[in-house]
Amino acid sequence: MSKTSKQHRRIVITGLGPVCGFGIGIDPLWAGLCAGESAIRPITAFDPSGFITTVAATILPEQLDIRSIVPKNYRKATKVMARDIEIAVAAAASAVNAAALTTRGTAEGVAPTIPPERVGCHIGAGLIPADSDELASAMLTCRSADGGFDPGEWGRTGMNNLTPLWLLKYLPNMLACHVTIIHDCQGPSNTLTCAEVSGALSMGESMRVIRRGDADACLSGGAESKVSYMGLLRQTFANRLAAVATGGDGVAAVRPFDASATGTVLGEGGGILITETFDSAHARGARAIAELTGFAARQCSCIDTVGVDLSDAAQDIASAIEGALHDAQTQASEIDAIVPLGSGIPTVDQAEAAALRLIFGERLLRLPLVTLAPQVGICGAGASALAACVAAQCLSEQRLPARLSTAGSAAMGVESDARASCSATLRNVLVTSTGMGGQSAALVLRRIS
């Protein structure tokens, strides 16, 4: 295969594996979005009363039982799976099943649909915090004479009170590690850790791997849960969270592109997508949900990487969008809808809206936005992958989900009307994301013709 033909390999999406507060798979997510429902609910896994917010779009215990998802011979490994890993493994299983792929993880001893050496895996991950109870129980054994913490004793004996494989639960690359082992992905594999942009960057990595002929298919996306003591603490210090007291309305608190908004609400989740060459999908009779035509990423000017002040970043974000449009050989006028980050964090939303205005001008006021944060929260490294799943489903169904919390959006020059779910003629959908720290990425998805 020539270099030119490799670069023009068509890449399609054949399986969607979102995981979020609505459940596992595209069906519960799509039903919840179209019904205008929200998965934001009170946090019950621990007591959040000491934090600025007490709600999140959490995944309920009955929605995610990891032992029932992994193969029987892999259940022992679930003991070293942090929450983020469980989400990624569940998302991968959902995507593989949706794509009608046979892998080692779906049928032991049965020939795989695609040779393992031709299947890659790229998964975005976050900074996984250690389990508070697990860490605290070991630290309690290291009290000094005055009742404080003795770091010397921690080094001598305290660490030995952690389980021997403790660290393997919290390494970011363990998401891709478990997924590749379960499904026997022997092609190129990578982990990207750039906050909310991680999923989109992973999809871009998969595109490049497939285009250059190093794989025929990839499991691609991202997953994260920041709903923990440490996750909430970090996001509080970064001034990203909306204040929601016990009993407060978390849905109303998340107002994407509203200049008067005060912050966002966290979510658990993400998504894995099966990205595959058109020829591979066609040869095995798989249904292509959407075509992945464009990707680009840029590093943004970020005055404050803790508070994420992106005041000067509009041009950088716009450059990523321009790059994705160029890669897709698509004009801005051909974009029919946008799935932005739309977090409700004022400084981030202002930069994202300004970038979109640079690309779309006055048309942005009439261009439909799919803002997910009021319904599934901001899912960290899984956010942009979850957005890509929704964009693909919009193209497949030729439909827009309901849009919530739009008050004040017109002031930022974007569509400001709340809406119920409605049919729409969609040819190209743009996904944009800007992550904590300033990385920005964009994807263009096209309807299969």
VENLINQUI-V9282 format. One record per backbone hydrogen bond with DSSP energy under -0.5 kcal/mol. CO is the residue of the C=O (numbers start at 0). NH is the residue of the N-H. E is the energy in kcal/mol with one decimal. If there is no record, write none. Layout:
co->CO nh->NH e->E
co->CO nh->NH e->E
//
This chain:
co->1 nh->5 e->-2.0
co->2 nh->6 e->-2.0
co->3 nh->7 e->-1.0
co->5 nh->8 e->-1.6
co->9 nh->277 e->-2.5
co->10 nh->291 e->-2.6
co->11 nh->13 e->-0.6
co->11 nh->275 e->-2.9
co->12 nh->288 e->-3.2
co->12 nh->289 e->-0.9
co->14 nh->273 e->-2.3
co->16 nh->271 e->-1.4
co->17 nh->24 e->-3.1
co->18 nh->269 e->-2.4
co->19 nh->22 e->-1.8
co->22 nh->19 e->-2.0
co->24 nh->28 e->-1.1
co->25 nh->29 e->-3.1
co->26 nh->30 e->-2.4
co->27 nh->31 e->-2.1
co->28 nh->32 e->-2.6
co->29 nh->33 e->-2.6
co->30 nh->34 e->-1.7
co->31 nh->36 e->-2.4
co->32 nh->35 e->-1.1
co->32 nh->401 e->-1.3
co->33 nh->420 e->-0.8
co->40 nh->55 e->-2.4
co->45 nh->47 e->-0.8
co->47 nh->50 e->-2.5
co->51 nh->243 e->-1.5
co->53 nh->42 e->-2.5
co->55 nh->40 e->-2.5
co->55 nh->57 e->-1.6
co->56 nh->267 e->-2.4
co->57 nh->59 e->-0.6
co->59 nh->62 e->-1.8
co->59 nh->63 e->-0.9
co->60 nh->63 e->-0.7
co->63 nh->65 e->-0.6
co->64 nh->67 e->-1.2
co->64 nh->68 e->-0.5
co->65 nh->68 e->-1.1
co->65 nh->69 e->-2.0
co->70 nh->73 e->-2.2
co->71 nh->74 e->-1.2
co->73 nh->76 e->-1.1
co->74 nh->77 e->-1.3
co->75 nh->78 e->-1.5
co->76 nh->79 e->-1.7
co->77 nh->80 e->-1.4
co->79 nh->81 e->-0.6
co->81 nh->85 e->-2.2
co->82 nh->86 e->-2.2
co->83 nh->87 e->-2.1
co->84 nh->88 e->-2.8
co->85 nh->89 e->-2.5
co->86 nh->90 e->-2.5
co->87 nh->91 e->-2.6
co->88 nh->92 e->-2.2
co->89 nh->93 e->-2.1
co->90 nh->94 e->-2.5
co->91 nh->95 e->-2.7
co->92 nh->96 e->-2.1
co->93 nh->97 e->-2.4
co->94 nh->98 e->-2.0
co->95 nh->100 e->-2.3
co->96 nh->99 e->-1.2
co->100 nh->102 e->-0.6
co->101 nh->112 e->-2.2
co->102 nh->105 e->-1.1
co->102 nh->106 e->-2.2
co->106 nh->109 e->-1.6
co->114 nh->117 e->-2.6
co->115 nh->118 e->-1.7
co->115 nh->185 e->-2.0
co->115 nh->186 e->-0.7
co->117 nh->119 e->-0.5
co->117 nh->215 e->-2.7
co->117 nh->216 e->-1.6
co->118 nh->186 e->-3.0
co->119 nh->218 e->-2.2
co->120 nh->189 e->-1.9
co->121 nh->220 e->-1.9
co->122 nh->191 e->-1.1
co->123 nh->222 e->-1.9
co->125 nh->127 e->-1.0
co->126 nh->128 e->-0.5
co->130 nh->134 e->-2.5
co->131 nh->135 e->-2.8
co->132 nh->136 e->-2.2
co->133 nh->137 e->-0.9
co->134 nh->138 e->-2.1
co->135 nh->139 e->-2.1
co->137 nh->140 e->-1.0
co->138 nh->141 e->-2.1
co->139 nh->142 e->-0.6
co->141 nh->149 e->-3.1
co->143 nh->146 e->-1.9
co->147 nh->143 e->-3.0
co->148 nh->150 e->-0.8
co->149 nh->153 e->-1.7
co->150 nh->154 e->-1.9
co->151 nh->155 e->-1.9
co->152 nh->156 e->-3.1
co->152 nh->157 e->-2.2
co->153 nh->158 e->-2.2
co->156 nh->159 e->-0.8
co->157 nh->160 e->-1.9
co->158 nh->161 e->-1.6
co->162 nh->165 e->-2.1
co->164 nh->167 e->-1.0
co->165 nh->168 e->-1.7
co->166 nh->169 e->-1.8
co->166 nh->170 e->-0.6
co->168 nh->81 e->-0.6
co->170 nh->173 e->-2.1
co->171 nh->174 e->-1.2
co->172 nh->176 e->-1.9
co->173 nh->177 e->-2.3
co->174 nh->178 e->-1.9
co->175 nh->179 e->-2.7
co->176 nh->180 e->-2.0
co->177 nh->181 e->-2.7
co->178 nh->182 e->-2.3
co->179 nh->183 e->-0.8
co->179 nh->184 e->-1.6
co->183 nh->185 e->-0.9
co->187 nh->120 e->-2.2
co->189 nh->122 e->-1.8
co->191 nh->124 e->-2.3
co->193 nh->196 e->-1.7
co->194 nh->197 e->-2.1
co->195 nh->383 e->-1.1
co->196 nh->200 e->-2.5
co->197 nh->201 e->-2.1
co->198 nh->202 e->-1.9
co->199 nh->203 e->-2.2
co->200 nh->204 e->-2.2
co->201 nh->205 e->-2.3
co->202 nh->206 e->-2.3
co->203 nh->207 e->-2.0
co->204 nh->208 e->-2.3
co->205 nh->209 e->-2.6
co->206 nh->210 e->-2.8
co->207 nh->211 e->-2.0
co->208 nh->213 e->-2.1
co->208 nh->214 e->-0.6
co->209 nh->212 e->-1.4
co->215 nh->276 e->-2.3
co->216 nh->119 e->-2.6
co->217 nh->219 e->-0.6
co->217 nh->274 e->-2.5
co->218 nh->121 e->-2.9
co->219 nh->272 e->-3.5
co->220 nh->123 e->-3.0
co->221 nh->270 e->-2.3
co->223 nh->268 e->-2.3
co->225 nh->227 e->-2.0
co->227 nh->231 e->-2.7
co->228 nh->232 e->-2.1
co->229 nh->233 e->-2.6
co->230 nh->234 e->-2.0
co->231 nh->235 e->-2.1
co->232 nh->236 e->-2.4
co->233 nh->237 e->-1.4
co->234 nh->239 e->-2.2
co->234 nh->240 e->-0.5
co->235 nh->238 e->-1.7
co->239 nh->263 e->-2.8
co->241 nh->243 e->-0.6
co->243 nh->53 e->-1.4
co->244 nh->247 e->-2.9
co->247 nh->249 e->-1.0
co->248 nh->252 e->-1.0
co->249 nh->253 e->-0.7
co->250 nh->253 e->-1.1
co->252 nh->254 e->-0.8
co->254 nh->257 e->-1.5
co->256 nh->258 e->-0.6
co->257 nh->260 e->-2.2
co->263 nh->241 e->-2.7
co->264 nh->377 e->-2.1
co->265 nh->56 e->-2.6
co->266 nh->225 e->-0.6
co->268 nh->223 e->-2.0
co->269 nh->18 e->-2.7
co->270 nh->221 e->-2.1
co->271 nh->16 e->-1.7
co->272 nh->219 e->-2.6
co->272 nh->274 e->-0.8
co->273 nh->13 e->-2.3
co->273 nh->14 e->-0.8
co->274 nh->217 e->-2.7
co->275 nh->11 e->-3.5
co->276 nh->280 e->-2.4
co->277 nh->281 e->-2.7
co->278 nh->282 e->-2.4
co->279 nh->283 e->-1.6
co->280 nh->285 e->-2.6
co->281 nh->284 e->-1.0
co->286 nh->288 e->-0.6
co->289 nh->12 e->-3.1
co->290 nh->292 e->-0.8
co->290 nh->445 e->-3.0
co->293 nh->443 e->-2.2
co->295 nh->441 e->-2.3
co->297 nh->299 e->-0.5
co->297 nh->439 e->-2.8
co->299 nh->301 e->-0.5
co->303 nh->307 e->-1.0
co->303 nh->308 e->-1.6
co->307 nh->309 e->-0.9
co->308 nh->302 e->-1.5
co->308 nh->303 e->-0.7
co->309 nh->312 e->-2.3
co->312 nh->316 e->-2.5
co->313 nh->317 e->-2.6
co->314 nh->318 e->-1.9
co->315 nh->319 e->-1.5
co->316 nh->320 e->-1.8
co->317 nh->321 e->-2.9
co->318 nh->322 e->-2.4
co->319 nh->323 e->-2.2
co->320 nh->324 e->-2.5
co->321 nh->325 e->-2.5
co->322 nh->326 e->-2.5
co->323 nh->327 e->-2.0
co->324 nh->329 e->-2.6
co->325 nh->328 e->-1.1
co->330 nh->333 e->-1.8
co->331 nh->334 e->-1.6
co->335 nh->367 e->-0.6
co->336 nh->429 e->-2.3
co->337 nh->339 e->-0.6
co->337 nh->369 e->-2.6
co->338 nh->431 e->-1.8
co->343 nh->262 e->-0.7
co->343 nh->345 e->-0.8
co->344 nh->347 e->-0.7
co->344 nh->348 e->-2.8
co->345 nh->349 e->-2.7
co->346 nh->350 e->-1.4
co->347 nh->351 e->-2.3
co->348 nh->352 e->-3.0
co->349 nh->353 e->-2.3
co->350 nh->354 e->-2.1
co->351 nh->355 e->-2.2
co->352 nh->356 e->-2.2
co->353 nh->357 e->-1.8
co->354 nh->358 e->-1.3
co->355 nh->359 e->-3.1
co->356 nh->360 e->-2.2
co->359 nh->362 e->-1.4
co->360 nh->363 e->-1.6
co->361 nh->364 e->-1.5
co->362 nh->365 e->-1.8
co->362 nh->366 e->-0.7
co->363 nh->366 e->-0.6
co->363 nh->414 e->-0.9
co->365 nh->367 e->-0.5
co->367 nh->337 e->-2.2
co->368 nh->370 e->-0.7
co->369 nh->371 e->-0.7
co->371 nh->374 e->-2.1
co->371 nh->375 e->-2.6
co->371 nh->376 e->-0.5
co->372 nh->376 e->-1.9
co->374 nh->38 e->-3.1
co->376 nh->378 e->-0.7
co->377 nh->266 e->-2.1
co->378 nh->381 e->-2.5
co->379 nh->382 e->-2.1
co->380 nh->198 e->-0.7
co->381 nh->385 e->-2.4
co->382 nh->386 e->-2.1
co->383 nh->387 e->-1.9
co->384 nh->388 e->-2.0
co->385 nh->389 e->-1.9
co->386 nh->390 e->-2.6
co->387 nh->391 e->-2.4
co->388 nh->392 e->-2.0
co->389 nh->393 e->-2.5
co->390 nh->394 e->-2.0
co->391 nh->395 e->-2.3
co->392 nh->396 e->-2.9
co->393 nh->397 e->-1.5
co->393 nh->398 e->-1.4
co->397 nh->423 e->-2.0
co->399 nh->421 e->-1.8
co->402 nh->418 e->-1.3
co->405 nh->408 e->-2.2
co->407 nh->258 e->-0.6
co->407 nh->410 e->-0.9
co->408 nh->411 e->-1.7
co->408 nh->413 e->-1.4
co->409 nh->412 e->-1.8
co->418 nh->402 e->-2.4
co->421 nh->399 e->-3.1
co->423 nh->425 e->-0.9
co->424 nh->426 e->-0.5
co->426 nh->446 e->-2.8
co->427 nh->335 e->-2.9
co->427 nh->336 e->-0.8
co->428 nh->444 e->-2.7
co->429 nh->338 e->-3.2
co->430 nh->442 e->-2.4
co->432 nh->440 e->-2.4
co->434 nh->437 e->-2.8
co->437 nh->299 e->-2.2
co->438 nh->434 e->-3.1
co->439 nh->297 e->-2.6
co->440 nh->432 e->-2.0
co->441 nh->295 e->-1.6
co->442 nh->430 e->-2.7
co->443 nh->292 e->-2.1
co->443 nh->293 e->-1.5
co->444 nh->428 e->-2.7
co->445 nh->290 e->-3.1
//
